[in-house]
Amino acid sequence: QLAYTCEEGQPGATLPFCNRSLGFAKRAQDLANRLNTTDYIDLFFSYPATPFNPSLNLKGWSLDHTCIHGVNKAKDVTVFPHEIAQGASWDKDLVIKVMNATAIEARILSAQDYVKTQGHNLGSTLSCDGGPSAAQAHDPRWGRVSWTWGEDPFHIAQMGQAAYLGLQNPQPVPGGAPEDRFLAVRATVPYFLAYHGGSMDEINGIKYPSAFNVTNRSLADSYWIAFGALLERNSPSPADGVMCAMSSINNVPSCVDNF
């Protein structure tokens, strides 16, 4: 089994990114400075591929799991009601419990994968690149209405904050910087932004949303509210990342829009 990256005797053990007395930000910056573009591409992958950087004993990181109502692509896990059903409960405490149970199962699965792959598959379910969504249910014909809390931005914000608090479960780091937090899992919030309508393009027989036109006022009154609540620093547990929408807003692809 591969040794841990910062284990004594490993190539990076004496480097700053393995120095636990430094804050997460400084450690991450030091490691990032040692990687090139090819390293970034190789180390962030889709499950179950397992790239590996031997020069620093760095394992790849899986980016192909969602944690919307349980851990997907896994056997013998709990499947909870979809987000739209949880939203109908208006019960934030219940949502926290559901998401915390999801995080526990994700960590168990990750530990099992780490052993099965002899230390290669690091964090196979610790990265919920599809966390609970901040999208709105505007049109029942949209195929991902079940992935929303509902249509009201305030309701989405309240339920979403509870979900990310239960899922990520941030804990202070003993001896770490004040802003450092251990996360049970890291979760990204989809789909940024206004990913629920517009025209559809068909590619290889599959329909994809392509264009959505919306005014700045609508963005401010409806769409920004939920995402802002889940990404702001004063949120109980800000989402660790954001997933851009697979569509365009006012003819600009979401992934390159500067909003």
C-alpha beads as a LAMMPS data file, in Angstrom:
LAMMPS data file: protein, C-alpha beads

259 atoms
258 bonds

1 atom types
1 bond types

-500.0 500.0 xlo xhi
-500.0 500.0 ylo yhi
-500.0 500.0 zlo zhi

Masses

1 110.0

Atoms # bond

1 1 1 0.000 0.000 0.000
2 1 1 1.241 3.471 -0.858
3 1 1 2.502 5.564 2.024
4 1 1 0.682 8.742 2.976
5 1 1 1.978 11.799 1.138
6 1 1 3.349 13.493 4.255
7 1 1 4.538 10.337 5.975
8 1 1 8.123 10.417 7.265
9 1 1 10.611 9.522 4.539
10 1 1 8.326 10.569 1.675
11 1 1 9.557 13.133 -0.928
12 1 1 7.345 15.937 0.353
13 1 1 7.486 15.202 4.081
14 1 1 9.817 18.117 4.851
15 1 1 8.228 20.590 2.436
16 1 1 5.907 23.412 3.585
17 1 1 2.738 21.768 2.250
18 1 1 3.279 18.973 4.791
19 1 1 3.927 21.372 7.653
20 1 1 0.817 21.167 9.826
21 1 1 1.748 24.291 11.758
22 1 1 0.979 26.352 8.665
23 1 1 -2.563 27.266 7.675
24 1 1 -4.373 25.353 4.927
25 1 1 -4.084 28.313 2.561
26 1 1 -0.279 28.507 2.856
27 1 1 0.084 24.749 2.520
28 1 1 -2.173 24.664 -0.533
29 1 1 -0.304 27.574 -2.142
30 1 1 3.043 25.874 -1.631
31 1 1 1.779 22.662 -3.219
32 1 1 0.106 24.523 -6.083
33 1 1 3.375 26.306 -6.856
34 1 1 5.077 22.941 -7.316
35 1 1 2.576 21.677 -9.906
36 1 1 2.316 22.487 -13.598
37 1 1 -0.737 22.461 -15.842
38 1 1 -0.250 18.813 -16.765
39 1 1 -0.096 17.877 -13.089
40 1 1 -3.397 19.656 -12.419
41 1 1 -5.100 17.860 -15.291
42 1 1 -3.674 14.479 -14.294
43 1 1 -4.491 14.715 -10.603
44 1 1 -8.111 15.805 -10.946
45 1 1 -9.937 13.015 -12.654
46 1 1 -13.159 11.122 -13.084
47 1 1 -13.762 8.007 -11.024
48 1 1 -12.521 5.268 -11.166
49 1 1 -9.307 6.307 -12.940
50 1 1 -6.380 6.682 -10.559
51 1 1 -3.535 8.969 -11.663
52 1 1 -0.502 9.330 -9.463
53 1 1 2.368 11.818 -9.191
54 1 1 5.369 9.798 -7.919
55 1 1 7.722 12.780 -7.575
56 1 1 5.749 14.020 -4.548
57 1 1 3.756 10.863 -3.813
58 1 1 0.532 12.703 -4.674
59 1 1 -2.626 10.699 -5.273
60 1 1 -5.319 11.753 -7.696
61 1 1 -8.630 13.191 -6.577
62 1 1 -11.956 11.801 -7.742
63 1 1 -14.448 14.285 -9.190
64 1 1 -17.423 12.196 -10.140
65 1 1 -19.835 11.938 -7.230
66 1 1 -22.981 13.748 -6.219
67 1 1 -24.411 13.968 -2.716
68 1 1 -27.868 15.352 -3.404
69 1 1 -29.919 12.701 -1.602
70 1 1 -27.246 10.203 -0.664
71 1 1 -23.963 9.193 -2.298
72 1 1 -24.415 8.258 -5.946
73 1 1 -22.534 5.597 -7.928
74 1 1 -22.142 3.458 -4.842
75 1 1 -23.661 0.217 -3.615
76 1 1 -25.208 -0.421 -0.217
77 1 1 -25.790 3.229 0.635
78 1 1 -28.860 5.027 1.907
79 1 1 -31.034 6.634 -0.776
80 1 1 -32.906 9.552 0.755
81 1 1 -35.854 11.457 -0.757
82 1 1 -34.882 13.866 -3.519
83 1 1 -34.162 17.521 -2.826
84 1 1 -37.646 18.645 -3.942
85 1 1 -39.228 16.298 -1.362
86 1 1 -36.871 17.412 1.393
87 1 1 -37.677 21.018 0.497
88 1 1 -41.379 20.325 0.916
89 1 1 -40.729 19.392 4.540
90 1 1 -39.471 22.903 5.426
91 1 1 -37.538 21.093 8.152
92 1 1 -33.956 22.368 8.265
93 1 1 -32.991 20.161 11.213
94 1 1 -34.116 17.092 9.268
95 1 1 -32.080 18.184 6.233
96 1 1 -28.978 18.601 8.404
97 1 1 -29.411 15.031 9.690
98 1 1 -29.921 13.630 6.179
99 1 1 -26.839 15.370 4.826
100 1 1 -24.715 14.450 7.831
101 1 1 -25.634 10.791 7.329
102 1 1 -24.672 11.172 3.662
103 1 1 -21.283 12.600 4.660
104 1 1 -20.643 9.717 7.061
105 1 1 -21.381 7.144 4.354
106 1 1 -19.180 9.074 1.893
107 1 1 -16.232 8.934 4.299
108 1 1 -16.745 5.212 4.914
109 1 1 -16.826 4.526 1.159
110 1 1 -13.692 6.607 0.630
111 1 1 -11.797 4.701 3.328
112 1 1 -12.888 1.387 1.804
113 1 1 -11.744 2.483 -1.666
114 1 1 -8.409 3.637 -0.265
115 1 1 -7.761 0.158 1.125
116 1 1 -9.075 -1.671 -1.967
117 1 1 -6.832 0.351 -4.299
118 1 1 -3.806 0.090 -1.975
119 1 1 -3.663 3.786 -1.325
120 1 1 -4.143 5.000 -4.894
121 1 1 -7.761 6.141 -4.927
122 1 1 -7.713 9.048 -2.503
123 1 1 -10.969 10.762 -1.618
124 1 1 -13.104 8.776 -4.037
125 1 1 -16.293 10.025 -2.421
126 1 1 -14.994 12.956 -0.390
127 1 1 -15.565 15.380 -3.262
128 1 1 -19.268 15.951 -3.905
129 1 1 -18.876 17.854 -7.148
130 1 1 -22.659 17.770 -7.386
131 1 1 -23.831 18.935 -3.986
132 1 1 -27.334 20.154 -3.164
133 1 1 -28.438 22.547 -5.889
134 1 1 -29.258 26.257 -5.646
135 1 1 -31.199 26.151 -8.916
136 1 1 -34.888 27.031 -8.972
137 1 1 -37.875 24.976 -10.109
138 1 1 -39.495 27.318 -12.586
139 1 1 -40.752 24.893 -15.203
140 1 1 -41.902 21.316 -14.423
141 1 1 -40.792 20.241 -17.905
142 1 1 -37.172 20.719 -16.842
143 1 1 -35.668 17.302 -16.167
144 1 1 -33.895 18.299 -12.945
145 1 1 -36.741 19.826 -10.980
146 1 1 -36.235 17.020 -8.450
147 1 1 -32.743 18.417 -7.836
148 1 1 -34.135 21.679 -6.455
149 1 1 -35.611 22.707 -3.114
150 1 1 -38.460 24.500 -4.874
151 1 1 -39.057 27.800 -6.629
152 1 1 -38.683 30.438 -3.903
153 1 1 -35.122 31.845 -3.578
154 1 1 -35.420 32.500 0.173
155 1 1 -36.637 28.947 0.779
156 1 1 -33.813 27.557 -1.382
157 1 1 -31.273 29.620 0.539
158 1 1 -32.527 28.453 3.937
159 1 1 -32.706 24.770 3.030
160 1 1 -29.425 24.952 1.124
161 1 1 -27.530 26.438 4.057
162 1 1 -28.814 23.642 6.290
163 1 1 -27.786 21.049 3.697
164 1 1 -24.206 22.293 3.331
165 1 1 -23.843 22.608 7.090
166 1 1 -24.839 18.958 7.533
167 1 1 -22.868 17.703 4.536
168 1 1 -19.561 19.503 5.052
169 1 1 -19.832 19.622 8.876
170 1 1 -16.935 22.103 9.301
171 1 1 -14.773 21.619 12.379
172 1 1 -11.933 23.809 13.704
173 1 1 -8.379 22.599 13.189
174 1 1 -6.438 22.222 16.472
175 1 1 -3.480 24.590 16.279
176 1 1 -4.518 25.744 12.795
177 1 1 -5.299 29.195 11.446
178 1 1 -8.658 30.673 12.584
179 1 1 -10.112 30.345 9.086
180 1 1 -9.072 26.686 8.733
181 1 1 -11.785 24.068 8.953
182 1 1 -11.831 20.320 8.539
183 1 1 -14.657 19.318 6.199
184 1 1 -16.356 15.925 6.296
185 1 1 -16.627 16.210 2.504
186 1 1 -16.101 19.108 0.124
187 1 1 -19.161 20.034 -1.892
188 1 1 -19.746 22.251 -4.907
189 1 1 -23.069 23.962 -5.479
190 1 1 -24.651 23.589 -8.959
191 1 1 -25.748 25.046 -11.405
192 1 1 -24.481 28.581 -11.737
193 1 1 -26.622 30.303 -13.053
194 1 1 -30.279 30.252 -14.237
195 1 1 -30.032 26.647 -15.362
196 1 1 -33.671 25.687 -15.636
197 1 1 -35.085 26.834 -18.943
198 1 1 -34.362 28.377 -22.295
199 1 1 -33.953 26.633 -25.624
200 1 1 -32.678 23.096 -26.033
201 1 1 -29.992 21.758 -28.367
202 1 1 -29.897 18.106 -29.355
203 1 1 -26.476 16.463 -29.445
204 1 1 -26.198 12.768 -30.284
205 1 1 -29.859 12.314 -29.500
206 1 1 -29.649 13.988 -26.086
207 1 1 -31.198 17.391 -25.410
208 1 1 -29.131 19.995 -23.543
209 1 1 -30.163 23.469 -22.359
210 1 1 -28.396 26.022 -24.508
211 1 1 -29.650 29.560 -24.000
212 1 1 -31.456 31.525 -21.345
213 1 1 -32.193 35.221 -21.545
214 1 1 -32.727 37.107 -18.300
215 1 1 -32.558 40.717 -17.131
216 1 1 -30.103 41.985 -14.533
217 1 1 -33.053 42.725 -12.257
218 1 1 -34.229 39.104 -12.426
219 1 1 -30.703 37.924 -11.685
220 1 1 -30.589 40.142 -8.608
221 1 1 -34.132 39.440 -7.393
222 1 1 -34.166 35.690 -7.906
223 1 1 -31.007 33.917 -8.948
224 1 1 -28.236 35.601 -6.963
225 1 1 -30.039 35.220 -3.631
226 1 1 -29.786 31.446 -3.290
227 1 1 -26.243 31.148 -4.637
228 1 1 -25.078 34.087 -2.534
229 1 1 -26.464 32.492 0.606
230 1 1 -24.539 29.270 -0.050
231 1 1 -21.251 30.899 -1.053
232 1 1 -20.902 33.869 1.301
233 1 1 -18.281 33.613 4.021
234 1 1 -20.853 34.324 6.738
235 1 1 -22.833 31.247 5.724
236 1 1 -22.793 28.495 8.402
237 1 1 -20.809 26.330 5.956
238 1 1 -20.073 27.984 2.589
239 1 1 -19.979 25.568 -0.333
240 1 1 -16.381 24.676 -1.128
241 1 1 -16.894 25.332 -4.830
242 1 1 -19.400 26.165 -7.533
243 1 1 -20.378 24.258 -10.668
244 1 1 -21.218 26.412 -13.661
245 1 1 -24.363 25.708 -15.679
246 1 1 -24.211 23.786 -18.929
247 1 1 -25.941 26.618 -20.763
248 1 1 -25.548 30.274 -21.652
249 1 1 -27.067 33.431 -20.225
250 1 1 -27.829 36.201 -22.674
251 1 1 -25.656 34.406 -25.279
252 1 1 -22.619 34.065 -22.980
253 1 1 -21.691 30.533 -21.801
254 1 1 -22.064 30.336 -18.038
255 1 1 -18.576 28.883 -17.536
256 1 1 -16.909 31.984 -19.019
257 1 1 -19.417 34.669 -17.995
258 1 1 -17.988 37.333 -15.680
259 1 1 -21.489 38.326 -14.474

Bonds

1 1 1 2
2 1 2 3
3 1 3 4
4 1 4 5
5 1 5 6
6 1 6 7
7 1 7 8
8 1 8 9
9 1 9 10
10 1 10 11
11 1 11 12
12 1 12 13
13 1 13 14
14 1 14 15
15 1 15 16
16 1 16 17
17 1 17 18
18 1 18 19
19 1 19 20
20 1 20 21
21 1 21 22
22 1 22 23
23 1 23 24
24 1 24 25
25 1 25 26
26 1 26 27
27 1 27 28
28 1 28 29
29 1 29 30
30 1 30 31
31 1 31 32
32 1 32 33
33 1 33 34
34 1 34 35
35 1 35 36
36 1 36 37
37 1 37 38
38 1 38 39
39 1 39 40
40 1 40 41
41 1 41 42
42 1 42 43
43 1 43 44
44 1 44 45
45 1 45 46
46 1 46 47
47 1 47 48
48 1 48 49
49 1 49 50
50 1 50 51
51 1 51 52
52 1 52 53
53 1 53 54
54 1 54 55
55 1 55 56
56 1 56 57
57 1 57 58
58 1 58 59
59 1 59 60
60 1 60 61
61 1 61 62
62 1 62 63
63 1 63 64
64 1 64 65
65 1 65 66
66 1 66 67
67 1 67 68
68 1 68 69
69 1 69 70
70 1 70 71
71 1 71 72
72 1 72 73
73 1 73 74
74 1 74 75
75 1 75 76
76 1 76 77
77 1 77 78
78 1 78 79
79 1 79 80
80 1 80 81
81 1 81 82
82 1 82 83
83 1 83 84
84 1 84 85
85 1 85 86
86 1 86 87
87 1 87 88
88 1 88 89
89 1 89 90
90 1 90 91
91 1 91 92
92 1 92 93
93 1 93 94
94 1 94 95
95 1 95 96
96 1 96 97
97 1 97 98
98 1 98 99
99 1 99 100
100 1 100 101
101 1 101 102
102 1 102 103
103 1 103 104
104 1 104 105
105 1 105 106
106 1 106 107
107 1 107 108
108 1 108 109
109 1 109 110
110 1 110 111
111 1 111 112
112 1 112 113
113 1 113 114
114 1 114 115
115 1 115 116
116 1 116 117
117 1 117 118
118 1 118 119
119 1 119 120
120 1 120 121
121 1 121 122
122 1 122 123
123 1 123 124
124 1 124 125
125 1 125 126
126 1 126 127
127 1 127 128
128 1 128 129
129 1 129 130
130 1 130 131
131 1 131 132
132 1 132 133
133 1 133 134
134 1 134 135
135 1 135 136
136 1 136 137
137 1 137 138
138 1 138 139
139 1 139 140
140 1 140 141
141 1 141 142
142 1 142 143
143 1 143 144
144 1 144 145
145 1 145 146
146 1 146 147
147 1 147 148
148 1 148 149
149 1 149 150
150 1 150 151
151 1 151 152
152 1 152 153
153 1 153 154
154 1 154 155
155 1 155 156
156 1 156 157
157 1 157 158
158 1 158 159
159 1 159 160
160 1 160 161
161 1 161 162
162 1 162 163
163 1 163 164
164 1 164 165
165 1 165 166
166 1 166 167
167 1 167 168
168 1 168 169
169 1 169 170
170 1 170 171
171 1 171 172
172 1 172 173
173 1 173 174
174 1 174 175
175 1 175 176
176 1 176 177
177 1 177 178
178 1 178 179
179 1 179 180
180 1 180 181
181 1 181 182
182 1 182 183
183 1 183 184
184 1 184 185
185 1 185 186
186 1 186 187
187 1 187 188
188 1 188 189
189 1 189 190
190 1 190 191
191 1 191 192
192 1 192 193
193 1 193 194
194 1 194 195
195 1 195 196
196 1 196 197
197 1 197 198
198 1 198 199
199 1 199 200
200 1 200 201
201 1 201 202
202 1 202 203
203 1 203 204
204 1 204 205
205 1 205 206
206 1 206 207
207 1 207 208
208 1 208 209
209 1 209 210
210 1 210 211
211 1 211 212
212 1 212 213
213 1 213 214
214 1 214 215
215 1 215 216
216 1 216 217
217 1 217 218
218 1 218 219
219 1 219 220
220 1 220 221
221 1 221 222
222 1 222 223
223 1 223 224
224 1 224 225
225 1 225 226
226 1 226 227
227 1 227 228
228 1 228 229
229 1 229 230
230 1 230 231
231 1 231 232
232 1 232 233
233 1 233 234
234 1 234 235
235 1 235 236
236 1 236 237
237 1 237 238
238 1 238 239
239 1 239 240
240 1 240 241
241 1 241 242
242 1 242 243
243 1 243 244
244 1 244 245
245 1 245 246
246 1 246 247
247 1 247 248
248 1 248 249
249 1 249 250
250 1 250 251
251 1 251 252
252 1 252 253
253 1 253 254
254 1 254 255
255 1 255 256
256 1 256 257
257 1 257 258
258 1 258 259
